Amino acid sequence: MKTNRLFFAAFAMALLLAPLSAQSSKKAKQAQTKDVKETEAKEEKAFSVSEFARSLSDTVSTAGINEALKLFDTVPEENQNEYGIRYMHASLLLSAGRSKEAKPIAEKLLSENRKDKDVLFLNALIAKSLGERNKKSEYLQELIKLDPYNSEANAELGNEKMTAKAYKAAKEYFLKSLRGDPNYITGLFGYGQVCYYLGEFKEAKTAFDHILAINPREDIAWSYLAKLSAEKQEYPNAIDYVLKAIEYNPNYYNYWIDYGDYLRYSSKYEEAVKAFTRAIEITPDYFLAYVYRAAMYELLEKNNEALADYKQVVKLNSQYQYAYESIGILSWLEGNWTDCREAMQKAYAVDSDNISYQLMISTCYSKEGNKIKNKEFLTKMMKNLDRQSPEYAILRLYFDGLGEADVLRKIRQVENVNLRGKLLYYMAVYYELNGGNEAAKTLYLEIQSMNAPMFFEYRLAKWALEKNNISKL
C-alpha cells in the first residue's frame, strides 16, 4: 500500500501517552496555589513524546518527511535515547528512503527487546529495502514464531509469494494475516489482489468492498473494483469505479490508462484520447499511453496524429517493434513505400524471424523499383529457411516469379489460420505487382472472410478492397 503503516503505528504508540499528559495539565490548571501554577508552567515547557509525535505527524502532512526528520534535532539530549523516540526516528528514516541510517537504530532497539513485534517488523522492512532477503526472512520467521497470525508478517510473506507468482501460497498467508486482524488493509488488499489473479472474483470483490467500508478513500480498492467489472465486460461500472480512484488519486498514471481502456471498450474513442492524453501529461517520458492514444487515433481515422504518437513511442522505447510495425502500416496506407520499408526494417531488426516483416520489406523494394536491393534481401532471407516451407516458397516466388500456382496451393494447405491469412495477403500483393488484379481481389475477399483475424495484413486487405469499392465476390 502507498502509506507507510509502520510510521503511523509509531505515532499511535506514542500518542497512547497523550491522555496522561492531558490529565496532568488539567489538574495543574485547576490548582490555585502559586507552587502548583509554577509546576504547571514547567510541565508545559517539558518535552512530551506524545506532543512530539503529533508534531511529526503534522509536519509530514504539511511539509513532507524530510522536514519532519529535522525535528529530531530538537529533541532534548536527555530524551534522545528514549525507546519510542528512536523507534519513530528509524521508522521515518525508512519512509524517507534512508534505510542505511535506519538500520543501526532499529537493530539497537531489537537488541534491547527481541520480543518487540513492531521492532522485528521494522527490521524486516529495512532489510527488504536494502535487498537483504535472508535477513528479512529471518526477522519475519522470528516474528511468526512469536505470533503465528501476525497480520504484518503474514501479509509481507504473502507479498513475497505474489512476486514469485505463487498465488495459492500467497493466498494462505493473506488469510493468516486476516485471521490476526480482519481489518488489516494491507492483508485485505493482498487477499483481494490474489483472488483477482486466481479468477476468484466474488472473493476479491468482498475484500475490496471491506477495504472501502474501513476507508472509502482507498483509491487502489476502487481501481480493482473497476478491473473486476471490466472482467465481466460491465464497462459503465468499471468507468464509475475508476473515476472514484482518480478522484482520490488524480495524478496516478495507471488509473488514467485504465480509464482510457474502459472508454475504448465502450467505443468512446474521443473520450479515451483525452484520458490517454492526461496520462501522457502525468508521465510524458513513458511510452505506453502514446501507444494507446495512437490506437484511438487510428480508430478515429486520424492517421497523422497516430503516426506522430508511434514515432514518439520509438523515441522512448527503441525496442518496441509494434510501433515500427504501425508506422509501416500507416505509411503503406499513404503509399509512402520508402517510409514503410524503413519502419519495417527497424521492426525486423527486433524480430528477424517475422515473415511479415520480411515480405513487407521485399514488397516495398518492389514498389520502389529497387530490384537489386530486393534480390539481395530475398537471397539473405531464403538462406535460413526450410526449402519445403510455405514461407520459403513465397519468398522464392518474389525472387524469381516462378511456380505461382504451386505456391498458392502450398499456402492453402497451411493449417494455422493466421499464417495462412498473411501469406495469402502477400500472394495477392504479388498478383497486383504483376498485373493480376482480379486474382488479387479474390484473395483479399478470402482473407476478409476469415474469423478473428490476428494479423495486421487483414487490415491491409480490407483497405485494398475499400480502395477499389469491393465488398463481395
VEXNU-607908 format. One line per 3 residues: number of its first residue (from 0); their letters; for each residue z, y negated, x of C-alpha. Coordinates in steps of 0.25 Angstrom, whole numbers, plus 5000, padded with zeros to 4 digits. Example, Ala and Ser with C-alpha at 12.3 -4.5 7.8 and 13.67 -1.06 7.14 Angstrom:
2
0	AS	5031/5018/5049  5029/5004/5055
***
This chain:
473
0	MKT	5000/5000/5000  4998/4986/5005  5013/4982/5004
3	NRL	5022/4986/5016  5032/4992/5007  5042/4994/5019
6	FFA	5042/4979/5022  5047/4976/5008  5056/4988/5008
9	AFA	5063/4982/5020  5065/4969/5011  5070/4977/5000
12	MAL	5081/4984/5009  5085/4970/5014  5085/4964/5000
15	LLA	5096/4974/4996  5106/4965/5003  5102/4953/4995
18	PLS	5111/4955/4983  5123/4956/4992  5119/4943/4999
21	AQS	5117/4936/4986  5131/4941/4980  5138/4935/4993
24	SKK	5130/4922/4991  5134/4921/4976  5149/4923/4979
27	AKQ	5149/4913/4990  5143/4902/4981  5154/4905/4970
30	AQT	5165/4903/4980  5172/4890/4980  5179/4889/4994
33	KDV	5174/4882/5006  5175/4894/5014  5166/4902/5005
36	KET	5156/4891/5004  5155/4891/5019  5153/4906/5019
39	EAK	5142/4905/5009  5135/4895/5018  5136/4905/5029
42	EEK	5131/4916/5021  5119/4908/5016  5115/4906/5031
45	AFS	5118/4920/5035  5106/4930/5037  5103/4939/5026
48	VSE	5094/4951/5027  5090/4951/5012  5086/4936/5013
51	FAR	5078/4939/5026  5071/4950/5019  5068/4941/5007
54	SLS	5063/4930/5017  5054/4940/5024  5048/4945/5011
57	DTV	5045/4931/5006  5039/4927/5020  5030/4939/5019
60	STA	5025/4935/5005  5023/4921/5009  5019/4920/5023
63	GIN	5016/4935/5028  5022/4945/5037  5021/4938/5050
66	EAL	5029/4926/5045  5039/4935/5039  5041/4942/5053
69	KLF	5045/4929/5059  5057/4929/5050  5063/4940/5059
72	DTV	5065/4929/5070  5074/4922/5061  5084/4934/5059
75	PEE	5097/4931/5066  5100/4939/5078  5112/4946/5072
78	NQN	5103/4951/5061  5091/4955/5068  5096/4969/5071
81	EYG	5099/4972/5056  5092/4985/5051  5086/4978/5039
84	IRY	5080/4967/5047  5074/4976/5057  5068/4985/5046
87	MHA	5062/4973/5039  5056/4968/5053  5050/4981/5056
90	SLL	5044/4982/5042  5038/4969/5043  5032/4971/5057
93	LSA	5026/4983/5051  5020/4975/5040  5014/4965/5049
96	GRS	5007/4976/5057  5017/4975/5069  5021/4989/5069
99	KEA	5024/4990/5084  5034/4979/5083  5040/4986/5070
102	KPI	5041/5000/5077  5053/4997/5087  5061/4991/5075
105	AEK	5058/5002/5066  5061/5013/5076  5075/5006/5079
108	LLS	5078/5006/5065  5075/5020/5064  5084/5024/5076
111	ENR	5095/5017/5069  5093/5024/5055  5084/5036/5056
114	KDK	5086/5039/5041  5081/5026/5036  5069/5030/5028
117	DVL	5064/5015/5027  5064/5014/5042  5058/5028/5044
120	FLN	5046/5024/5035  5045/5011/5042  5044/5018/5056
123	ALI	5033/5027/5049  5025/5015/5045  5026/5009/5058
126	AKS	5021/5022/5065  5010/5023/5055  5005/5009/5058
129	LGE	5006/5012/5073  4998/5024/5072  5009/5033/5076
132	RNK	5006/5045/5066  5016/5055/5072  5028/5044/5071
135	KSE	5024/5040/5057  5024/5055/5053  5038/5057/5060
138	YLQ	5044/5046/5052  5038/5050/5039  5043/5064/5040
141	ELI	5057/5060/5044  5057/5051/5032  5052/5062/5023
144	KLD	5064/5071/5029  5074/5060/5025  5067/5058/5011
147	PYN	5057/5069/5007  5052/5060/4996  5052/5047/5003
150	SEA	5041/5038/4996  5036/5030/5008  5035/5042/5018
153	NAE	5028/5051/5008  5019/5040/5004  5015/5038/5018
156	LGN	5013/5053/5021  5004/5053/5008  4996/5041/5014
159	EKM	4994/5049/5027  4988/5061/5019  4980/5051/5011
162	TAK	4974/5046/5024  4971/5061/5028  4965/5063/5014
165	AYK	4975/5074/5012  4976/5069/4997  4984/5081/4991
168	AAK	4995/5080/5003  4995/5065/5001  4998/5066/4986
171	EYF	5010/5075/4989  5016/5064/4998  5014/5054/4988
174	LKS	5020/5062/4977  5033/5063/4986  5032/5048/4988
177	LRG	5033/5046/4973  5044/5056/4972  5052/5048/4981
180	DPN	5048/5035/4974  5039/5036/4961  5037/5021/4962
183	YIT	5033/5020/4977  5020/5013/4976  5014/5018/4989
186	GLF	5017/5032/4985  5011/5029/4971  4999/5023/4977
189	GYG	4997/5035/4987  4998/5045/4976  4988/5037/4967
192	QVC	4978/5036/4978  4979/5051/4982  4978/5055/4967
195	YYL	4965/5046/4967  4959/5053/4979  4963/5066/4973
198	GEF	4956/5063/4960  4969/5063/4952  4966/5050/4945
201	KEA	4977/5051/4934  4988/5053/4944  4982/5042/4953
204	KTA	4982/5032/4941  4996/5035/4937  5000/5032/4951
207	FDH	4993/5018/4952  4998/5015/4938  5012/5018/4943
210	ILA	5010/5008/4954  5005/4997/4945  5017/4999/4936
213	INP	5026/4996/4948  5018/4985/4953  5006/4980/4945
216	RED	5001/4972/4957  4998/4984/4966  4983/4982/4967
219	IAW	4979/4995/4974  4984/5002/4962  4975/4994/4953
222	SYL	4964/4997/4963  4966/5012/4961  4966/5012/4946
225	AKL	4953/5005/4948  4948/5017/4956  4953/5027/4946
228	SAE	4946/5020/4935  4933/5020/4943  4934/5035/4946
231	KQE	4933/5036/4930  4922/5026/4930  4931/5017/4922
234	YPN	4925/5005/4929  4931/4994/4920  4945/4999/4922
237	AID	4942/5000/4937  4938/4986/4937  4950/4981/4930
240	YVL	4959/4989/4939  4953/4984/4952  4953/4970/4947
243	KAI	4968/4971/4946  4969/4976/4960  4960/4964/4964
246	EYN	4970/4955/4956  4982/4959/4965  4974/4960/4978
249	PNY	4962/4951/4977  4957/4952/4991  4957/4967/4993
252	YNY	4943/4971/4997  4943/4985/4991  4946/4980/4977
255	WID	4934/4971/4977  4926/4983/4982  4931/4992/4971
258	YGD	4929/4981/4960  4915/4979/4964  4913/4994/4964
261	YLR	4918/4995/4950  4910/4984/4945  4898/4991/4951
264	YSS	4900/5003/4943  4901/4995/4931  4887/4989/4934
267	KYE	4893/4975/4936  4885/4973/4949  4887/4957/4949
270	EAV	4902/4958/4948  4902/4969/4959  4895/4960/4968
273	KAF	4906/4950/4966  4917/4960/4969  4910/4965/4982
276	TRA	4908/4950/4986  4923/4948/4984  4925/4960/4993
279	IEI	4916/4954/5004  4923/4941/5003  4936/4948/5006
282	TPD	4931/4956/5017  4917/4951/5022  4917/4960/5034
285	YFL	4917/4973/5027  4904/4979/5023  4908/4987/5010
288	AYV	4907/4976/5000  4894/4972/5005  4888/4986/5003
291	YRA	4894/4986/4988  4889/4972/4985  4875/4975/4991
294	AMY	4874/4987/4982  4877/4978/4970  4866/4968/4974
297	ELL	4856/4979/4975  4860/4983/4960  4858/4969/4957
300	EKN	4845/4969/4964  4849/4958/4973  4843/4965/4986
303	NEA	4844/4953/4995  4859/4952/4993  4861/4967/4994
306	LAD	4853/4966/5007  4862/4955/5013  4874/4963/5010
309	YKQ	4869/4976/5016  4865/4968/5029  4880/4963/5029
312	VVK	4885/4977/5028  4877/4982/5040  4883/4970/5048
315	LNS	4897/4974/5044  4894/4989/5046  4882/4993/5054
318	QYQ	4884/5008/5051  4883/5007/5036  4870/5014/5035
321	YAY	4869/5012/5019  4868/4997/5021  4856/4999/5030
324	ESI	4850/5008/5020  4852/4998/5009  4845/4987/5018
327	GIL	4834/4996/5020  4832/4999/5005  4833/4985/5001
330	SWL	4823/4981/5012  4814/4993/5007  4814/4987/4993
333	EGN	4809/4974/4998  4798/4980/5007  4805/4976/5020
336	WTD	4801/4988/5028  4806/4984/5041  4820/4979/5036
339	CRE	4821/4993/5029  4817/5001/5041  4827/4993/5050
342	AMQ	4838/4995/5040  4835/5010/5038  4835/5011/5053
345	KAY	4849/5006/5054  4853/5016/5043  4846/5027/5051
348	AVD	4854/5023/5064  4867/5026/5056  4861/5039/5049
351	SDN	4849/5044/5057  4849/5057/5049  4846/5050/5036
354	ISY	4832/5054/5031  4831/5042/5022  4833/5032/5034
357	QLM	4822/5039/5042  4812/5039/5031  4815/5025/5027
360	IST	4812/5021/5041  4799/5028/5042  4795/5023/5029
363	CYS	4797/5009/5033  4790/5011/5046  4778/5015/5038
366	KEG	4779/5003/5029  4780/4994/5041  4767/5001/5046
369	NKI	4774/5005/5059  4768/5019/5061  4772/5021/5075
372	KNK	4787/5018/5073  4787/5027/5061  4781/5039/5068
375	EFL	4791/5037/5080  4803/5036/5070  4798/5048/5062
378	TKM	4796/5057/5075  4810/5054/5078  4815/5057/5065
381	MKN	4808/5071/5064  4813/5076/5077  4827/5080/5072
384	LDR	4823/5085/5058  4820/5099/5053  4805/5101/5052
387	QSP	4807/5109/5039  4815/5098/5033  4810/5089/5022
390	EYA	4815/5077/5030  4806/5081/5041  4795/5083/5032
393	ILR	4795/5069/5026  4797/5063/5040  4785/5071/5045
396	LYF	4777/5066/5033  4780/5052/5036  4776/5055/5051
399	DGL	4762/5061/5049  4759/5061/5034  4756/5076/5033
402	GEA	4760/5086/5022  4766/5077/5011  4765/5088/5001
405	DVL	4773/5097/5009  4783/5086/5012  4785/5083/4997
408	RKI	4787/5098/4994  4797/5099/5005  4805/5087/4999
411	RQV	4805/5092/4985  4812/5105/4990  4824/5097/4995
414	ENV	4836/5101/4986  4844/5088/4990  4840/5078/4979
417	NLR	4844/5066/4987  4836/5071/4999  4824/5075/4991
420	GKL	4824/5062/4984  4824/5053/4996  4813/5062/5003
423	LYY	4805/5061/4990  4806/5046/4991  4800/5045/5005
426	MAV	4789/5055/5001  4786/5044/4990  4786/5033/5000
429	YYE	4777/5042/5009  4767/5043/4998  4768/5028/4995
432	LNG	4765/5025/5010  4753/5034/5009  4747/5029/4996
435	GNE	4753/5040/4987  4759/5030/4977  4759/5039/4965
438	AAK	4765/5051/4973  4776/5041/4977  4779/5037/4963
441	TLY	4780/5051/4959  4791/5053/4969  4798/5040/4966
444	LEI	4799/5045/4952  4804/5059/4956  4815/5052/4965
447	QSM	4819/5043/4953  4821/5055/4944  4832/5061/4953
450	NAP	4846/5061/4948  4858/5054/4956  4850/5049/4968
453	MFF	4858/5047/4981  4847/5042/4990  4842/5027/4992
456	EYR	4828/5032/4991  4830/5034/4976  4831/5019/4975
459	LAK	4819/5016/4983  4811/5026/4974  4816/5019/4961
462	WAL	4812/5005/4968  4798/5011/4971  4796/5015/4956
465	EKN	4801/5001/4951  4791/4994/4961  4780/5002/4954
468	NIS	4785/5001/4940  4786/5016/4939  4797/5023/4930
471	KL	4791/5036/4927  4781/5047/4931
***
